[in-house]
Amino acid sequence: MRKSMEVQDFIDSLPLSALQRTILWLCFFVVAVDGFDTAAVGFIAPAIREEWHLSAAALAPLFGAGLFGLMAGALLFGPLADRLGRKTILVWSVGFFGLASLASATAPDLGWLIVLRFLTGMGLGGAMPNAITLTSEYSPLARRSRLVTLMFCGFTIGSALGGVVSAQLLALYGWRSILFAGGVMPLLLVPVLVRMLPESLRFLVLKQRSAKDVQDIVNRLGEVREAPVLTAHEARTNAPVRALFQRDIAAGTLTLWLSFFMSLLIIYLISSWMPILLRSTGASLSLASWVTATFQIGGTVGAILLGRMMDRFGACRVLGTAYLLGAVFVVMCGASVSNLWLLVVAVFGVGFCVSGSQVGANALAAAFYPTGNRATGVSWANAAGRSGSVVGSLCGGWMMAMHLDISFILTLLAVPALIAAVAIAVLGRVSARIGTESRDTAAFSDLNGTPGTVPVK
């Protein structure tokens, strides 16, 4: 009689395979396209304003439309992914935002462009959380955080690519060419995803899908001397949203949302307003851009290093400490506005601790929820974060309109960093109580249903 083995144990028992590396890179490219789109819109905004003779205030709905689209997409497509499959929704989301971006390139006026940017954001809002979920579910437990954070660095690479491509194409072909490129890239990626990306093995076993599909994936993961009966020791749920608020999970959900909200509030306020804030002190536009770029560099380095430390020392312990240090660096930013080198170090530190932690928080969210509603949990946490990004962008403009001192504005950002640190600390206690941080087990053992079991020949 063949032994049974939990899916995560089976993945942990094998060396990292070519299939897992393929999943990592494909999801990397998905979030890179998201980063490209996010950065490119900022570059084309002045050209749109000039062509259509718009005021700066008239462009605000354009930026807001993309962010609200991201929230709507995350809220909608997360639960669908828990019902229909991660790959299915990921492929459809990538195709959807590719077509929407192509349509945006033909927009005849600002009103249509705002609508199409909202639709583009919806597709992006469905794609990113499912890329995180799929990467997490194929990662060995001991390396999960570092692999998810490494994959998510595609966002930063894509953002940098968006700046480079925009600088080259904008002068030659106009702003529509940037949106055209942002549509072509995901559409070229769709057939590759359909062909090479597998469905989540955990999802297939939990839902008791075709044994042949499971067998094909097992064969691609590596040679197995005696294939076990794969199981997913989690109760199935047909209400993934409601499951976010079951007993102890509810406290974890709310603290996770709070940390996402506060983290992205800081990130978007700094990335959106730092150049303008520095310009108000007399700094050149070039210098302001370089200082802001330091924030992105710090975030990338932080994501990679914090991911490694999360696997070694525990996700909540590392992220809580990082957010606490982030508050210190934010205060340092406010105190060193007149000292360029100290400001650069402080901005790098904020990027490392806050932006890097936000990437790590995506890995934490994927580990916190069980398979039955993991995509919903990650998606809705991202939606909460996107609402924080909207608040951050608005607060920056509001505080500048009040003519507050730049040092005071930056120092004030220590408050949300401290709140994020406390939220992660509480989440750590919840995780320890239900055992999700030490092992990917059934967090919803009290739900009606039976664990998934699929024999592999």
C-alpha positions as CSV (number, residue, x, y, z in Angstrom):
1,M,0.0,0.0,0.0
2,R,1.4,3.4,-1.0
3,K,2.0,6.0,1.6
4,S,0.2,9.3,1.6
5,M,2.1,12.5,1.6
6,E,0.9,16.1,2.0
7,V,1.6,18.2,-1.1
8,Q,3.9,20.7,0.7
9,D,5.9,17.8,2.2
10,F,6.2,16.3,-1.3
11,I,7.5,19.6,-2.7
12,D,9.9,20.0,0.3
13,S,11.3,16.5,-0.3
14,L,12.5,17.3,-3.9
15,P,15.3,19.5,-5.1
16,L,14.3,22.7,-6.8
17,S,13.2,21.6,-10.3
18,A,13.3,23.2,-13.7
19,L,9.5,23.5,-13.5
20,Q,9.7,25.5,-10.3
21,R,12.3,27.8,-11.8
22,T,10.1,28.3,-14.9
23,I,7.2,29.2,-12.6
24,L,9.4,31.7,-10.8
25,W,10.5,33.4,-14.0
26,L,7.1,33.5,-15.6
27,C,5.6,35.1,-12.6
28,F,8.6,37.5,-12.5
29,F,7.7,38.6,-16.0
30,V,4.0,39.1,-15.0
31,V,4.8,41.5,-12.2
32,A,7.5,43.1,-14.3
33,V,4.8,44.1,-16.8
34,D,2.9,45.5,-13.9
35,G,5.9,47.6,-12.9
36,F,6.4,48.8,-16.5
37,D,2.8,50.0,-16.6
38,T,3.0,51.7,-13.2
39,A,6.1,53.7,-14.1
40,A,5.2,54.4,-17.7
41,V,2.0,56.3,-16.8
42,G,4.0,58.8,-14.8
43,F,6.3,59.4,-17.7
44,I,3.6,59.9,-20.3
45,A,1.4,62.2,-18.1
46,P,3.2,65.4,-19.1
47,A,2.9,64.5,-22.8
48,I,-0.9,63.8,-22.4
49,R,-1.3,67.1,-20.6
50,E,0.4,69.0,-23.4
51,E,-1.4,67.3,-26.3
52,W,-4.9,67.7,-24.8
53,H,-4.1,71.1,-23.1
54,L,-5.0,69.9,-19.6
55,S,-4.3,71.3,-16.2
56,A,-2.3,69.3,-13.7
57,A,-5.4,68.8,-11.5
58,A,-7.2,67.2,-14.5
59,L,-4.7,64.4,-14.5
60,A,-5.5,63.3,-11.0
61,P,-8.4,61.1,-12.0
62,L,-6.1,59.4,-14.6
63,F,-3.7,58.3,-11.8
64,G,-6.6,57.4,-9.5
65,A,-8.4,55.3,-12.1
66,G,-5.5,52.8,-12.3
67,L,-5.3,52.5,-8.5
68,F,-9.0,52.0,-8.1
69,G,-8.9,49.5,-11.0
70,L,-6.2,47.6,-9.1
71,M,-8.4,47.4,-6.0
72,A,-11.4,46.3,-7.9
73,G,-9.4,43.6,-9.8
74,A,-7.9,42.3,-6.6
75,L,-11.3,42.1,-4.8
76,L,-13.0,40.4,-7.8
77,F,-10.3,38.0,-9.2
78,G,-9.0,36.7,-5.9
79,P,-12.1,34.7,-5.0
80,L,-12.5,33.6,-8.6
81,A,-8.9,32.2,-8.5
82,D,-9.9,30.1,-5.4
83,R,-12.8,28.7,-7.3
84,L,-11.5,28.3,-10.8
85,G,-7.7,28.0,-10.4
86,R,-4.7,30.3,-10.1
87,K,-3.4,29.7,-13.6
88,T,-6.8,30.3,-15.2
89,I,-7.4,33.7,-13.6
90,L,-3.7,34.7,-14.1
91,V,-3.8,34.0,-17.8
92,W,-7.1,35.8,-18.3
93,S,-6.0,38.7,-16.2
94,V,-2.8,39.2,-18.2
95,G,-4.7,39.0,-21.5
96,F,-7.3,41.4,-20.1
97,F,-4.9,44.1,-19.1
98,G,-2.9,43.7,-22.3
99,L,-6.0,44.3,-24.4
100,A,-7.1,47.2,-22.2
101,S,-3.6,48.8,-22.5
102,L,-3.8,48.5,-26.3
103,A,-7.2,50.1,-26.3
104,S,-5.8,52.9,-24.1
105,A,-3.4,53.8,-26.9
106,T,-6.4,54.6,-29.1
107,A,-8.3,56.8,-26.5
108,P,-9.7,59.9,-28.2
109,D,-10.0,62.0,-25.0
110,L,-9.3,62.0,-21.3
111,G,-12.6,60.5,-20.3
112,W,-12.1,57.4,-22.4
113,L,-8.5,57.1,-21.2
114,I,-9.6,57.2,-17.6
115,V,-12.1,54.4,-18.2
116,L,-9.6,52.3,-20.1
117,R,-6.9,52.9,-17.4
118,F,-9.4,51.6,-14.8
119,L,-9.9,48.4,-16.9
120,T,-6.2,48.0,-17.2
121,G,-5.8,48.3,-13.5
122,M,-8.5,45.6,-13.0
123,G,-6.4,43.2,-15.0
124,L,-3.3,44.0,-13.2
125,G,-5.1,43.7,-9.9
126,G,-6.0,40.1,-10.8
127,A,-2.6,39.1,-12.1
128,M,-0.2,40.2,-9.4
129,P,-1.8,38.4,-6.4
130,N,-2.1,35.2,-8.4
131,A,1.5,35.3,-9.4
132,I,2.4,35.6,-5.7
133,T,0.1,32.8,-4.8
134,L,1.3,30.4,-7.5
135,T,5.0,31.1,-6.7
136,S,4.3,30.5,-3.0
137,E,2.5,27.2,-3.6
138,Y,5.4,25.8,-5.6
139,S,8.1,26.9,-3.3
140,P,9.8,24.7,-0.7
141,L,8.8,25.8,2.8
142,A,12.4,26.5,3.8
143,R,13.0,28.9,0.8
144,R,9.5,30.2,0.3
145,S,10.0,33.8,1.4
146,R,13.2,34.4,-0.5
147,L,11.7,32.9,-3.7
148,V,8.5,35.0,-3.5
149,T,10.5,38.2,-2.8
150,L,12.9,37.4,-5.6
151,M,10.0,36.9,-8.0
152,F,8.5,40.2,-6.8
153,C,11.6,42.1,-7.6
154,G,10.4,41.9,-11.2
155,F,8.1,44.8,-10.3
156,T,11.2,47.0,-9.7
157,I,12.9,45.8,-12.8
158,G,9.8,46.5,-14.8
159,S,9.5,50.0,-13.4
160,A,13.1,50.7,-14.4
161,L,12.4,49.3,-17.9
162,G,9.3,51.5,-18.1
163,G,11.5,54.6,-17.5
164,V,14.1,53.5,-20.1
165,V,11.5,52.6,-22.8
166,S,9.5,55.8,-22.2
167,A,12.7,57.9,-22.6
168,Q,13.4,56.2,-25.9
169,L,9.9,56.0,-27.5
170,L,8.2,59.1,-26.1
171,A,10.2,61.6,-28.2
172,L,10.0,59.5,-31.4
173,Y,6.5,58.1,-31.4
174,G,4.5,59.9,-28.7
175,W,2.8,58.7,-25.5
176,R,0.5,56.3,-27.3
177,S,3.5,54.1,-28.2
178,I,4.2,53.5,-24.5
179,L,0.7,52.2,-23.9
180,F,0.9,50.2,-27.1
181,A,4.1,48.6,-25.8
182,G,2.5,48.0,-22.4
183,G,-0.3,46.1,-24.2
184,V,1.9,44.0,-26.6
185,M,4.2,42.6,-23.9
186,P,1.5,40.9,-21.8
187,L,-0.3,39.6,-24.9
188,L,2.9,38.0,-26.1
189,L,3.2,36.5,-22.6
190,V,-0.2,34.9,-22.7
191,P,0.5,31.9,-25.0
192,V,3.7,31.3,-23.1
193,L,1.8,31.1,-19.8
194,V,-0.8,28.8,-21.4
195,R,1.8,26.5,-22.6
196,M,4.4,26.4,-19.8
197,L,2.7,27.5,-16.6
198,P,1.1,24.7,-14.6
199,E,-1.9,25.0,-12.3
200,S,-1.2,24.9,-8.6
201,L,-0.6,21.3,-7.4
202,R,-2.1,22.1,-4.0
203,F,-5.2,23.6,-5.7
204,L,-5.7,20.5,-7.9
205,V,-5.3,18.1,-5.0
206,L,-7.6,20.1,-2.7
207,K,-10.3,20.3,-5.4
208,Q,-9.7,16.6,-6.3
209,R,-9.2,17.4,-10.0
210,S,-8.0,15.0,-12.6
211,A,-5.4,12.5,-11.4
212,K,-3.7,12.7,-14.8
213,D,-3.2,16.5,-14.4
214,V,-1.6,15.9,-11.0
215,Q,0.5,13.1,-12.4
216,D,1.8,15.3,-15.2
217,I,2.9,18.0,-12.8
218,V,4.5,15.4,-10.4
219,N,6.5,14.1,-13.4
220,R,7.7,17.6,-14.3
221,L,8.7,18.3,-10.7
222,G,11.3,15.5,-10.7
223,E,11.8,11.7,-10.7
224,V,10.0,10.0,-7.9
225,R,10.9,6.3,-7.1
226,E,7.4,5.5,-5.7
227,A,4.7,8.1,-6.2
228,P,2.7,8.7,-3.0
229,V,-1.0,9.5,-2.6
230,L,-0.9,13.3,-2.5
231,T,-3.2,14.9,0.1
232,A,-4.0,18.5,1.1
233,H,-4.9,18.5,4.8
234,E,-7.2,21.4,4.5
235,A,-11.0,21.6,4.5
236,R,-12.4,22.9,1.3
237,T,-14.5,26.1,1.4
238,N,-17.0,27.5,-1.1
239,A,-16.9,30.9,0.6
240,P,-13.3,32.1,0.4
241,V,-14.2,35.7,1.4
242,R,-16.2,34.6,4.4
243,A,-13.3,32.3,5.4
244,L,-11.0,35.3,5.8
245,F,-12.9,36.2,9.0
246,Q,-13.2,32.8,10.6
247,R,-12.3,32.9,14.3
248,D,-8.5,33.5,14.8
249,I,-8.0,34.1,11.1
250,A,-10.1,37.3,11.4
251,A,-7.6,39.0,13.7
252,G,-4.8,38.0,11.3
253,T,-6.7,39.3,8.3
254,L,-7.3,42.7,9.8
255,T,-3.7,43.1,11.1
256,L,-2.4,42.0,7.7
257,W,-4.6,44.6,6.0
258,L,-3.5,47.3,8.4
259,S,0.2,46.6,7.7
260,F,-0.4,46.6,3.9
261,F,-2.4,49.9,4.2
262,M,0.3,51.7,6.2
263,S,3.2,50.3,4.2
264,L,1.8,51.4,0.8
265,L,0.7,54.7,2.2
266,I,4.4,55.5,3.0
267,I,5.7,54.0,-0.3
268,Y,3.3,56.0,-2.5
269,L,3.6,59.2,-0.6
270,I,7.4,59.1,-0.9
271,S,7.6,57.9,-4.5
272,S,4.9,60.3,-5.7
273,W,5.9,63.4,-3.7
274,M,9.6,63.2,-2.8
275,P,10.8,64.9,-6.0
276,I,8.4,67.8,-5.5
277,L,9.2,68.0,-1.8
278,L,12.9,68.2,-2.5
279,R,12.4,70.7,-5.3
280,S,10.6,73.0,-2.8
281,T,13.9,73.1,-0.8
282,G,15.8,74.3,-3.9
283,A,17.2,71.0,-5.0
284,S,17.6,70.4,-8.7
285,L,15.2,68.1,-10.6
286,S,18.0,65.8,-11.4
287,L,19.1,65.6,-7.7
288,A,15.5,65.0,-6.6
289,S,15.1,62.2,-9.1
290,W,18.3,60.5,-8.0
291,V,17.3,60.7,-4.3
292,T,13.9,59.1,-5.1
293,A,15.7,56.4,-7.2
294,T,17.7,55.5,-4.1
295,F,14.4,54.6,-2.4
296,Q,13.6,52.1,-5.2
297,I,17.1,50.6,-5.0
298,G,16.8,50.2,-1.2
299,G,13.5,48.5,-1.7
300,T,15.0,46.0,-4.1
301,V,18.0,45.2,-1.9
302,G,15.7,45.0,1.1
303,A,13.3,42.6,-0.5
304,I,16.1,40.1,-1.4
305,L,17.8,40.3,2.0
306,L,14.7,40.4,4.1
307,G,13.3,37.4,2.2
308,R,16.4,35.4,3.2
309,M,16.1,36.5,6.8
310,M,12.4,35.7,6.9
311,D,13.1,32.0,6.0
312,R,15.8,31.8,8.7
313,F,14.4,33.8,11.6
314,G,10.7,33.9,11.0
315,A,8.6,36.2,8.8
316,C,6.8,38.3,11.5
317,R,9.9,38.8,13.6
318,V,12.0,40.0,10.7
319,L,9.2,42.2,9.2
320,G,8.2,43.7,12.5
321,T,11.8,44.7,13.2
322,A,12.2,46.1,9.7
323,Y,9.2,48.3,10.0
324,L,10.4,49.6,13.4
325,L,13.8,50.5,11.8
326,G,11.9,52.0,9.0
327,A,10.3,54.4,11.4
328,V,13.8,55.4,12.6
329,F,15.0,56.0,9.1
330,V,11.8,58.1,8.3
331,V,12.6,60.4,11.2
332,M,16.2,60.5,10.0
333,C,14.9,61.7,6.6
334,G,13.0,64.5,8.2
335,A,16.1,65.5,10.2
336,S,18.6,65.4,7.3
337,V,16.9,67.3,4.6
338,S,19.7,69.9,4.5
339,N,22.4,67.2,4.5
340,L,22.4,65.4,1.1
341,W,24.5,62.4,2.1
342,L,22.6,61.7,5.2
343,L,19.4,62.1,3.3
344,V,20.5,59.5,0.7
345,V,21.3,57.0,3.5
346,A,18.0,57.7,5.2
347,V,16.0,57.3,2.0
348,F,17.8,54.1,1.2
349,G,17.1,52.9,4.7
350,V,13.3,53.7,4.3
351,G,13.3,51.8,1.0
352,F,15.1,48.9,2.5
353,C,13.0,48.6,5.6
354,V,9.5,49.7,4.4
355,S,9.4,48.9,0.6
356,G,11.4,45.7,1.2
357,S,9.1,44.7,4.0
358,Q,6.1,45.3,1.8
359,V,7.4,42.7,-0.7
360,G,8.1,40.3,2.2
361,A,4.5,40.9,3.4
362,N,3.2,39.4,0.2
363,A,5.1,36.2,1.0
364,L,3.8,36.4,4.5
365,A,0.2,36.7,3.3
366,A,0.6,33.7,1.0
367,A,1.9,31.6,3.9
368,F,-0.8,32.8,6.3
369,Y,-3.8,31.6,4.4
370,P,-4.6,27.9,3.5
371,T,-5.0,26.8,-0.1
372,G,-8.8,27.1,-0.1
373,N,-8.7,30.9,0.1
374,R,-5.0,31.8,-0.4
375,A,-5.6,33.7,-3.6
376,T,-8.5,35.6,-2.0
377,G,-6.4,36.4,1.1
378,V,-3.4,37.7,-0.9
379,S,-5.7,39.6,-3.3
380,W,-7.7,41.3,-0.6
381,A,-4.6,42.3,1.4
382,N,-3.3,43.9,-1.8
383,A,-6.6,45.7,-2.2
384,A,-6.3,47.1,1.3
385,G,-2.7,48.2,0.4
386,R,-3.9,49.9,-2.7
387,S,-6.4,51.9,-0.7
388,G,-3.4,53.0,1.4
389,S,-1.6,54.0,-1.7
390,V,-4.5,56.3,-2.7
391,V,-4.5,57.8,0.8
392,G,-0.8,58.3,0.7
393,S,-0.9,60.1,-2.7
394,L,-3.8,62.3,-1.5
395,C,-2.2,63.1,1.9
396,G,1.0,64.2,0.2
397,G,-0.9,66.8,-1.9
398,W,-3.0,67.8,1.1
399,M,0.0,68.4,3.4
400,M,1.8,70.4,0.6
401,A,-1.3,72.5,0.1
402,M,-1.1,73.3,3.8
403,H,2.5,74.5,3.3
404,L,3.8,72.2,5.9
405,D,7.6,71.9,6.3
406,I,9.2,69.0,4.4
407,S,10.9,67.9,7.6
408,F,7.6,67.7,9.4
409,I,5.9,65.8,6.6
410,L,8.7,63.2,6.4
411,T,8.9,62.8,10.2
412,L,5.1,62.3,10.4
413,L,5.5,59.2,8.2
414,A,7.1,57.4,11.2
415,V,3.6,57.0,12.6
416,P,2.3,54.6,9.9
417,A,5.6,52.7,10.0
418,L,5.2,52.1,13.8
419,I,1.5,51.1,13.3
420,A,2.7,48.6,10.6
421,A,5.3,47.2,13.1
422,V,2.7,46.7,15.8
423,A,0.3,45.1,13.3
424,I,2.9,42.6,12.2
425,A,3.8,41.8,15.9
426,V,0.1,41.0,16.5
427,L,0.0,38.9,13.4
428,G,3.0,37.0,14.6
429,R,1.1,36.0,17.8
430,V,-2.0,35.0,15.7
431,S,0.2,32.9,13.4
432,A,1.9,31.2,16.3
433,R,-1.4,30.3,17.8
434,I,-2.8,28.7,14.6
435,G,0.5,27.3,13.3
436,T,0.6,28.9,9.9
437,E,4.1,30.4,10.1
438,S,5.8,27.2,11.1
439,R,3.9,24.9,8.7
440,D,1.4,25.3,5.9
441,T,-1.4,23.4,7.5
442,A,-5.2,23.7,7.8
443,A,-6.1,27.0,9.4
444,F,-9.7,26.3,8.9
445,S,-10.0,22.8,10.4
446,D,-13.4,23.7,11.8
447,L,-15.0,24.3,8.4
448,N,-17.3,21.7,6.9
449,G,-15.6,19.7,4.2
450,T,-12.9,17.0,3.7
451,P,-9.3,17.2,2.8
452,G,-8.4,16.7,-0.8
453,T,-6.7,13.5,-1.8
454,V,-5.5,12.5,-5.2
455,P,-3.6,9.3,-5.9
456,V,-0.6,9.5,-8.3
457,K,0.2,6.4,-10.4
